[in-house]
């Protein structure tokens, strides 16, 4: 596995439609955490997903923007609903 640059907090930012991919996204995140994981680590890589990485805050978009800036890769779950989503489009544009 390639090592991440030291300034990145996350190896990946998971962008998806909550309506279409809300069930699959946690499964993908879990699978990525365990993929090729050494026995002595909690997870193989860090993946940002809004439902697990954010707390309720009035400054939600700035928190997402910061996570995007601190992610090495954008992982886009490109469903038809994601293509229509304002927030997914904003995440892709920002990344």
Steps between C-alpha positions, in 0.01 A plus 500: 500500500629846414564718801302819524660842506542623860268798449201279411276393784298259283596273215151535355187717515183302429247705301157343448125555490348426839172402335648256248818379668435553872506124563794414274730787606558371858572153361754643255664704776523194724645286220762764417598529867567126515657447157861378537504613864798390707391316813644769728303793351140601561445573129704486183409850384293797617188573296289811560123440492276776626281279722801364692750784480290806585310613803194722478631851456370824351810521281439175315625604154831645631562168679432305179719739302786450747463121476511525119819707519649243738419197284733339253223351280132566427297177498183581305208259513362612163136398510230687304383657829855612579518667158189702593619586852597861564737396781677225304552748215640755744737241650626396155545863396687583822729198479 
